[in-house]
Amino acid sequence: KSEYKFPVAFQLQSNVNCELTDEVFAVGTPSSLELSQTVSKGIISAFRNEKSGLNLIQTDVSVNPGNSGGPLLKNPAIFIGIVNSKISGKSIEGLSFCTPVKDVIEYLNLNVK
């Protein structure tokens, strides 16, 4: 929650065109408030369609627990998804996942023009 009144906001577009290797950016607050508004850069490395019906954008953007719920953007400041998870463990790096904007719009039952 923010008390600040922002002069602009991201536009929600349900038909955002994304392709493999598109450069993307994650914005968030990883770990603590001292690291707030951190920006990480990477690429789209895959599109995943899970058997459960869940669609995901796979990226190598560096994300941490405080990035969850933050935006995934591509230039020029186009909102393409919400950061939701990463896979970590011994010898695993650079596997993070985001919910695509079209699914966010559907899940929230938003009317986007």
FIPA-838340 format. One line per 10 residues: for each residue z, y negated, x negated of N, C-alpha, C, O. Coordinates in nm, 2 decimals. Each point is the difference from the previous one (the first is absolute). Example, Ala and Ser with C-alpha at 12.3 -4.5 7.8 and 13.67 -1.06 7.14 Angstrom:
<lumdrens>
0.78 0.57 -1.32 0.00 -0.12 0.09 0.00 -0.12 -0.09 0.07 0.00 -0.10 | -0.14 -0.11 0.14 0.00 -0.11 -0.09 0.08 -0.11 0.08 0.01 -0.11 -0.05 $
</lumdrens>
This chain:
<lumdrens>
0.00 0.12 -0.08 0.00 -0.12 0.08 0.00 -0.12 -0.09 0.07 -0.01 -0.10 | -0.15 -0.09 0.14 0.00 -0.12 -0.07 0.02 -0.12 0.09 -0.05 -0.01 0.11 | 0.13 -0.08 -0.16 0.02 -0.13 0.08 -0.11 -0.10 -0.02 -0.01 -0.10 0.07 | -0.06 0.12 -0.18 -0.11 -0.09 -0.04 -0.12 0.01 0.10 -0.04 0.11 0.04 | -0.01 -0.22 0.00 -0.12 -0.01 0.08 -0.13 0.00 -0.09 -0.02 -0.10 -0.06 | -0.05 0.21 0.05 -0.11 0.01 -0.09 -0.13 -0.07 0.07 -0.02 0.02 0.12 | -0.05 -0.10 -0.20 -0.12 -0.07 0.05 -0.12 0.09 0.03 -0.08 -0.03 0.08 | 0.08 0.15 -0.14 -0.11 0.09 0.02 0.06 0.15 0.01 0.11 0.02 -0.04 | -0.19 0.06 0.10 0.04 0.14 0.01 -0.13 0.09 -0.02 -0.11 -0.05 0.01 | 0.13 0.18 -0.04 -0.11 0.09 -0.02 -0.06 0.02 0.14 0.07 0.02 0.10 $
-0.20 -0.02 -0.10 -0.07 0.04 0.12 -0.01 0.15 0.01 -0.03 0.06 -0.10 | 0.05 -0.01 0.22 -0.02 0.14 0.02 -0.14 0.03 0.04 -0.05 -0.05 0.10 | -0.02 0.14 -0.17 -0.14 0.04 0.03 0.00 0.15 0.01 0.03 0.06 -0.10 | -0.07 -0.01 0.21 0.00 0.15 0.01 -0.12 0.06 -0.07 0.00 0.12 -0.02 | -0.10 -0.19 -0.02 -0.12 0.05 -0.06 -0.01 -0.04 -0.14 -0.11 -0.03 -0.05 | 0.21 0.03 -0.03 0.00 -0.03 -0.14 -0.08 0.10 -0.08 0.03 0.12 0.02 | -0.12 -0.16 -0.10 -0.08 0.10 -0.08 0.07 0.02 -0.13 0.01 -0.10 -0.08 | 0.03 0.22 0.05 0.06 0.03 -0.13 -0.08 0.12 -0.06 -0.04 0.09 0.08 | 0.03 -0.09 -0.21 -0.07 0.11 -0.07 0.08 0.05 -0.12 0.09 -0.07 -0.05 | -0.12 0.19 0.01 0.06 0.05 -0.12 -0.02 -0.10 -0.12 -0.11 -0.06 -0.01 $
0.20 0.04 -0.07 0.01 -0.08 -0.12 0.01 -0.15 0.04 0.00 -0.08 -0.09 | 0.01 0.04 0.22 0.03 -0.14 0.03 0.13 -0.04 -0.07 0.10 0.08 0.01 | -0.09 -0.20 -0.06 0.12 -0.05 -0.06 0.09 -0.04 0.11 -0.04 -0.07 0.09 | 0.17 0.11 -0.10 0.10 -0.03 0.10 0.13 -0.05 -0.06 0.02 0.02 -0.12 | 0.06 -0.09 0.20 0.13 -0.06 -0.05 0.11 0.03 0.10 -0.02 0.00 0.12 | 0.13 0.04 -0.17 0.12 0.02 0.08 0.10 -0.11 -0.03 0.03 -0.03 -0.11 | 0.03 -0.02 0.22 0.10 -0.11 -0.01 0.13 0.06 0.05 0.00 0.06 0.11 | 0.11 -0.09 -0.18 0.13 0.05 0.06 0.11 -0.04 -0.09 -0.01 -0.09 -0.09 | 0.13 0.15 0.12 0.12 -0.03 -0.07 0.06 0.14 -0.06 0.09 0.05 0.06 | -0.15 0.00 -0.17 0.05 0.12 -0.05 0.14 -0.01 -0.06 0.02 -0.08 -0.08 $
0.06 0.17 0.13 0.13 0.02 -0.06 0.11 -0.10 0.04 0.10 0.04 0.05 | -0.13 -0.17 -0.07 0.11 -0.10 0.02 -0.07 -0.14 0.03 -0.11 -0.02 -0.02 | 0.20 -0.07 0.08 -0.06 -0.13 0.03 -0.04 -0.08 -0.12 -0.08 -0.09 0.01 | 0.14 0.12 -0.13 -0.04 -0.06 -0.12 -0.15 0.02 -0.03 -0.06 -0.08 -0.08 | 0.01 0.19 0.13 -0.14 0.03 -0.02 -0.09 -0.03 0.12 -0.11 0.06 0.02 | 0.15 -0.15 0.06 -0.07 -0.03 0.13 -0.14 -0.05 -0.02 -0.02 -0.07 -0.10 | -0.06 0.10 0.19 -0.14 -0.05 0.00 -0.08 0.04 -0.12 -0.08 -0.08 -0.06 | 0.10 0.21 0.02 -0.07 0.05 -0.11 -0.14 0.05 0.05 -0.02 0.04 0.11 | -0.08 -0.06 -0.19 -0.14 0.04 0.03 -0.04 0.10 -0.10 0.01 -0.02 -0.12 | -0.06 0.13 0.17 -0.06 0.11 -0.09 -0.14 0.02 0.04 -0.05 -0.02 0.11 $
-0.03 0.06 -0.21 -0.15 0.01 0.01 -0.04 0.14 -0.03 0.05 0.07 -0.09 | -0.15 -0.02 0.17 -0.05 0.14 -0.02 -0.14 0.01 0.07 -0.06 -0.10 0.03 | 0.03 0.22 0.00 -0.13 0.03 0.07 0.03 0.10 0.11 0.10 0.07 0.00 | -0.19 -0.06 0.10 0.00 0.10 0.10 -0.06 0.13 -0.07 -0.11 0.00 -0.05 | 0.19 0.10 0.05 -0.04 0.13 -0.07 -0.04 0.11 0.10 -0.07 0.09 -0.04 | 0.11 -0.10 0.17 -0.05 0.10 0.10 0.04 -0.05 0.14 0.08 -0.09 0.01 | -0.14 0.15 0.08 0.04 -0.01 0.14 0.04 0.13 0.05 -0.08 0.10 -0.01 | 0.20 -0.09 0.07 0.05 0.13 0.04 0.02 0.01 0.15 0.04 -0.10 0.06 | -0.09 0.21 0.00 0.02 0.02 0.14 0.08 0.13 0.01 -0.06 0.11 -0.01 | 0.19 -0.13 0.04 0.09 0.12 0.01 -0.03 0.08 0.13 -0.04 -0.05 0.10 $
0.08 0.18 -0.11 -0.02 0.09 0.12 0.08 -0.06 0.12 -0.03 0.03 0.11 | 0.14 -0.10 -0.14 0.09 -0.05 0.11 -0.07 -0.12 0.07 0.05 -0.05 0.10 | -0.16 0.00 -0.15 -0.07 -0.11 0.06 0.03 -0.13 -0.08 -0.06 -0.10 0.04 | 0.15 0.10 -0.13 0.03 -0.11 -0.08 -0.11 -0.04 -0.10 -0.05 0.09 -0.07 | 0.00 -0.21 0.07 -0.09 -0.05 -0.10 0.07 -0.08 -0.10 0.09 -0.08 0.03 | -0.13 0.10 -0.16 0.06 -0.07 -0.11 -0.10 -0.05 -0.10 -0.11 0.06 -0.02 | 0.14 -0.18 -0.04 -0.08 -0.05 -0.11 0.08 0.04 -0.12 0.12 -0.04 -0.02 | -0.18 0.12 -0.07 0.07 0.03 -0.13 -0.05 -0.10 -0.10 -0.11 -0.03 -0.02 | 0.21 -0.02 -0.06 -0.02 -0.10 -0.10 0.08 0.03 -0.13 0.10 0.07 0.01 | -0.14 -0.13 -0.12 0.08 0.01 -0.12 0.09 -0.12 -0.02 0.05 -0.02 -0.11 $
-0.04 -0.07 0.21 0.08 -0.12 -0.01 0.15 0.05 -0.03 0.04 0.09 0.07 | 0.02 -0.16 -0.16 0.14 0.03 -0.03 0.09 -0.05 0.11 0.01 -0.12 0.02 | 0.05 0.21 0.05 0.10 -0.03 0.11 0.13 0.06 -0.02 0.01 0.11 -0.07 | 0.09 -0.17 0.12 0.14 0.05 0.00 0.06 -0.01 0.14 -0.06 -0.07 0.08 | 0.18 0.12 -0.06 0.06 0.00 0.14 -0.01 -0.14 0.06 -0.02 -0.01 0.13 | 0.04 -0.10 -0.19 0.00 -0.13 0.06 -0.14 -0.05 0.04 -0.01 -0.10 0.07 | -0.09 0.17 -0.12 -0.14 -0.04 0.04 -0.03 0.06 0.14 -0.09 -0.05 0.07 | 0.16 0.15 -0.02 -0.03 0.06 0.13 0.01 -0.11 0.11 0.09 -0.07 0.00 | -0.19 0.07 0.08 -0.01 -0.10 0.11 -0.08 -0.12 -0.04 -0.02 -0.09 0.08 | -0.01 0.08 -0.21 -0.07 -0.12 -0.05 -0.15 0.02 0.02 -0.05 0.11 0.02 $
-0.02 -0.22 -0.04 -0.15 0.01 0.02 -0.07 0.06 -0.12 0.04 -0.01 -0.11 | -0.15 0.08 0.14 -0.10 0.04 -0.09 -0.12 -0.09 0.02 -0.05 -0.01 0.12 | 0.00 -0.07 -0.22 -0.10 -0.10 0.02 -0.12 0.03 -0.09 0.01 0.07 -0.10 | -0.13 -0.12 0.14 -0.11 0.00 -0.09 -0.05 -0.14 0.00 0.02 -0.08 0.10 | -0.10 0.04 -0.20 -0.05 -0.14 -0.01 -0.10 -0.02 0.11 -0.08 0.09 0.03 | 0.07 -0.21 0.03 0.09 -0.12 -0.02 0.11 0.00 0.10 -0.01 -0.05 0.11 | 0.13 0.11 -0.14 0.12 0.00 0.08 -0.03 0.07 0.14 0.04 -0.05 0.10 | -0.11 0.16 -0.11 -0.02 0.08 0.13 0.10 0.11 0.01 0.01 0.08 -0.09 | 0.06 -0.08 0.20 0.11 0.10 0.03 -0.07 0.13 0.04 -0.07 0.01 0.09 | 0.09 0.09 -0.18 -0.06 0.13 0.03 0.10 0.11 0.04 -0.04 0.11 0.04 $
0.17 -0.13 -0.06 0.10 0.10 0.04 0.14 -0.03 -0.04 0.03 -0.11 -0.05 | 0.06 0.20 0.08 0.14 -0.02 -0.03 0.04 0.11 -0.09 -0.02 0.12 0.03 | 0.09 -0.15 -0.14 0.05 0.09 -0.09 0.11 0.09 0.06 0.09 -0.06 0.07 | -0.10 0.19 -0.08 0.10 0.08 0.06 0.06 0.11 -0.08 0.11 0.04 0.03 | -0.17 0.00 -0.14 0.06 0.11 -0.08 -0.07 0.01 -0.14 -0.10 -0.05 -0.02 | 0.17 0.13 -0.06 -0.06 0.04 -0.13 0.05 0.14 -0.03 0.10 0.05 0.05 | -0.17 0.02 -0.14 0.04 0.13 -0.05 0.05 -0.02 -0.14 -0.07 -0.07 -0.08 | 0.18 0.12 0.05 0.05 -0.02 -0.14 0.07 0.13 -0.04 0.03 0.09 0.08 | -0.02 -0.08 -0.21 0.06 0.12 -0.06 -0.05 0.02 -0.14 -0.08 -0.08 -0.05 | 0.12 0.19 -0.01 -0.04 0.02 -0.14 -0.15 0.01 -0.01 -0.06 0.08 0.08 $
0.00 -0.15 -0.16 -0.14 -0.01 -0.03 -0.09 -0.05 0.12 -0.12 0.03 0.00 | 0.18 -0.10 0.09 -0.08 -0.05 0.12 0.02 -0.15 -0.01 0.11 -0.06 0.01 | -0.22 -0.01 -0.02 0.00 -0.15 0.01 -0.12 -0.05 0.08 -0.10 0.07 0.00 | 0.11 -0.19 0.05 -0.11 -0.06 0.07 -0.05 0.06 0.13 -0.12 0.00 0.02 | 0.21 0.06 0.06 -0.04 0.05 0.13 0.08 -0.07 0.10 0.12 0.04 0.03 | -0.18 -0.14 0.03 0.07 -0.07 0.11 -0.09 0.00 0.12 -0.12 0.02 -0.01 | 0.18 -0.04 0.13 -0.07 0.02 0.13 0.03 -0.12 0.09 0.11 -0.05 0.00 | -0.21 0.01 0.08 0.01 -0.11 0.09 -0.06 0.04 0.13 -0.10 0.08 0.01 | 0.15 -0.14 0.10 -0.05 0.02 0.13 -0.11 -0.10 0.02 0.02 -0.12 -0.01 | -0.14 0.16 0.05 -0.12 -0.09 0.02 0.03 -0.10 0.11 0.07 0.04 0.10 $
-0.12 -0.16 -0.11 0.02 -0.10 0.10 -0.04 0.04 0.14 0.07 -0.04 0.10 | -0.18 0.11 -0.09 -0.04 0.05 0.14 0.10 0.08 0.06 0.02 0.00 0.13 | 0.05 0.08 -0.20 0.11 0.09 0.05 0.12 -0.08 0.03 0.07 0.02 0.10 | -0.04 -0.12 -0.18 0.11 -0.09 0.03 -0.02 -0.07 0.13 0.09 -0.01 0.09 | -0.21 -0.04 -0.07 -0.03 -0.07 0.13 0.02 0.09 0.12 0.05 -0.04 0.10 | -0.10 0.17 -0.12 0.01 0.10 0.11 0.15 0.03 0.02 0.04 0.00 0.12 | 0.04 0.03 -0.22 0.14 0.04 0.01 0.08 -0.11 0.07 0.09 0.03 0.08 | -0.12 -0.15 -0.11 0.07 -0.12 0.06 -0.06 -0.04 0.13 0.06 -0.10 0.06 | -0.17 0.16 -0.02 -0.06 -0.03 0.13 -0.04 -0.15 0.01 0.03 -0.07 0.10 | -0.09 0.02 -0.21 -0.04 -0.14 -0.01 -0.14 -0.02 0.05 -0.08 0.09 -0.01 $
0.06 -0.20 0.07 -0.13 -0.04 0.05 -0.06 -0.10 -0.10 0.03 -0.11 0.00 | -0.12 0.17 -0.08 -0.07 -0.08 -0.11 -0.14 -0.03 0.04 -0.07 0.08 0.04 | 0.04 -0.21 -0.05 -0.14 -0.05 0.04 -0.09 0.01 -0.12 -0.12 -0.03 0.02 $
</lumdrens>
